[in-house]
Amino acid sequence: MRNESLLEMDWELPSGVFAACTTRLGGVSQDAWDSFNLATHVGDDLAHVAANRARLRDVLKLDAEPGWLNQVHGVAVKNLDGAPFSPIPFSADAAVATRVGAACVVMVADCLPVLFCSTDGQRIGAAHAGWRGLAEGVLERTVEAMGVPADQLLAWLGPAISQEHFEVGDEVREAFVNSDRAASSRFRMNARSRWQADLVGLARLRLLSLGLTNVSGGKWCTFADRERFYSHRRDGKGGRLAALIWRSR
């Protein structure tokens, strides 16, 4: 049976590895956070967030609390091996793990969640790729932390704001083009002489430059799909989706 709280993912994973991405549906949060908000930092009733997180663990049959992150649009990567299973967040914008039961998770509401798995199923990772982190190398840092060659990795791109709705200034384009001229193809000038940025396309370029070619997903727009997704740019105040990957026995 289809679960409205989870996005249908078309991603083939090795045995023992599981992944999920939430929607905004099926939770208990109210008002601007309606209804499956999983973030504690956006002004929602913390009792509602706790109930939503408990429901997430139950629906996914997780062995323990996911490795929640305090995301700051940076490039730090947290290794969850040996870290405590705790609701207290780690300050980082990506996480990796080899430990069975450890769930790497990132939260988004327009930024791009990127999940990683080694082809042998022994290593997993998740990265929060807003434009700042993407430009500064969060995907490169995550792939490095995975500890295997890029051609032995699988990646999945989750819901993010699409090029049609992501207007940016010159400084954003320059942050990418100054280090990679090919990135210019992922920006389109609009009628206001500003730029429409293709966040998913920019991430694909970064992954390809690393030698990672097995990439799935990247087809959902958070801004356009109000029913299923939160969007900070569209709504301002609101909740956060979560993308997770974990190993299980």
N, C-alpha and C positions, 0 to 999 in steps of 0.2 A: 504493500500500500504506500502511496506517495505521502511523504511527510512535508507539509507546507513550510515547516521551519527550516528545511534543508534544501539547498540548491541541487538539482540533478546534475551530477558530475559525470562526464564521459572521459574517464582517465583510467587506463589500465595500469595497475600497480602490482608489484611483486607480492607473492604470498606472505601474509603476516603484516602487511602495511595497509593502513586505512587512512582516508582523508575525507573531510567534509567542509562545507561552507554554508553558513547560516543565511537565512533571509530575515526580514523584519517581522515575520508572521509567527503567530502561535505562542506568544509569551504573555506576561502579565503586566508589563509596563504600560503607562497611560500617557495621554496628552502628546507632547512632541516626541516622546520616546516609544510610542505605540509600535510594536508591542514586545518584541523579543530582543530588547537592548541588552548587551553583554558588557558594557563599559561602566566603570564606577566613577569616571572623571567628567561626565557630561551633564551633571545636575539631576540625574534620575534618582528616584527613591531607592536607596541602597538595599532595602528589603526586597524590592522588585528585582533588582539586578541579581541578588543572591538566589532568588527563586528561579530566575531564568538560567543562571549558571548551573544550578542543581538539575534543572530539566535537561540542559545540554549534556551533562555527564550521564544522566539516565538514558536519554535517547541514543547516545553514541556508545553506551556501555563502556565508558572510560574506566580504566583501573584506578586513576587518581586525578587530582586537580591538574588541569592544563598549566603549562608554564606561562602564565600571563605576563605581559611586558608593559612597562611604562615607556611608551613610544615617544621619541622626541625628534623625529625626522632626521636621524643621524645614521651612522654606519656601524655602530657597535653590534657585535654578535655574541649572544649568550650561549655557552655550552651547558645543556641541561643535565648531562651525565654527572651524577653525584650531587646535583642540586636538590634541595628539599621540595617535596610536593606541597605547595602552599599557595593560598590565594594572594599572598603578598607579591606584588609584581617586581620583576627584574627590570632595571633601566637598560634598555637596548631596543633596537629596531629589527632584530632578527634573532633566531634561535636555531640551534642544531642539536641533534641527539643520536645516540646509538642504543641507549637503554630501552629495553622493553617496558612499556607502560608510560614513558615520558611523551607528552603531547606538545609539540611545537605549535604555537598559535599566534596569529597577529590579528588586530582589529582594524577595520577600515570603514570609511564612509565617503569615498571618492578616490582615495589613494589605492594603489594596486597591491593586492596580496599575491605573493608568489610562493608556491610550495615546491619543495625539492625532495627527491628520493633517489638513492643509488639503485642501479639496475639489479643489484644483488639483494636489495631490501634491507641492508644492514645500517644505512645511514639516512637520516631524514632532516629536513630543515624547512624554515618558513621565514619570509622576509616581508617587511612593510615598506613598499616602494612608492612613496610620494615623490613629487618631482625633485625635491631637495636631496633626499636620500638616494634616489636613482642617479642624479647627476654626480653625487659625491662618491658613489661606488658601493652602495649597500648590497647589490647583487654580486658584485665581484668579491666582496668580503665574505658573503655567505657561501659562495661556491668554494672559496679558499678554505673556509672553516669546515666544509664537508669532508675535505681530506681525500677526495678521489678525483681522477681526471674528469673534466667536463663532459667528455664523450661517454662517460659511464653514469651520467645523471639524467633523470627525467625532471621536467618542470611543468607546473600548471599555473596559469594566470587566471585569477579570479575576477569578480566584478569590480569595475573602476569607472571613473568618469570618461566618457568617450571624447574623441576629438571634436565632434560637433558641439559639445557643451563646455569644453575646457579652454577658455580664453585666457591668454597670458601675455605678459609684456616682453620687451626685448631682452631683459635680464635673464629670463628663463631660457629663451632660445640660445642666448650666448653661453649659458652655463653648460649646455650640451654641445653646441657646435664648435666651441673653442677647443674641445678635446677630441671631437670626432666630426669631421665635415659631413659624413654620411647622415648625421642626425638632422641636417637641414631638410631632408626629404620628409621628416615627420612633423613639420610645421607648415601651416598654410595661413597666409595673410587674409584677414577678413576685411569687411567694408570700413571698419574703424581704424585701419592700419595697425591692428594688433594681431596676435597670432593664435591660431587654433592648434593646440598641442596634442599629439597622438601619444598618450602615456603608454598604452599597451605596445604600440609600435616601437617606441624608444626602448622599452624593456626587452623586446625581441631582438633589437639591434645589439644591445649589451650582451645578452646571452649568446647570440651568434658569434660575437667577437671573442667570446671565451671558448668557443668550440662546442657549445651546448645547443644541439639542433632538435632534440626530441622535446618539443614544447607543445602543450595542449592548452585549451581554454581561451580566455581573452575575448569572449564574445558578448559580454553583458555590460550594459551601461547603468551605473547607479543613478545618475541624474535623470535619465529618461524613464526609468521604471520605478515610479513612485510607490506602486503597490507592494513591490517585493524588497526594495532596497532603501536604506538611509542614504542621504546625500547632504554633506555639509554645505556645499556650494549652493545647492537648491534651497535648503531649508534653514541654514544657520544652526539653530539648536535642534538636536536630535540624537539618536542612538548610534550604535556601532555594530557592524556585522563582524563575524569571526570566521577565519579560515584556519583549519587545523589539520595536522598530519601526525600519526602516531603508529608505533609498532605494538602488536598485541600477540599474546601466546596463541 
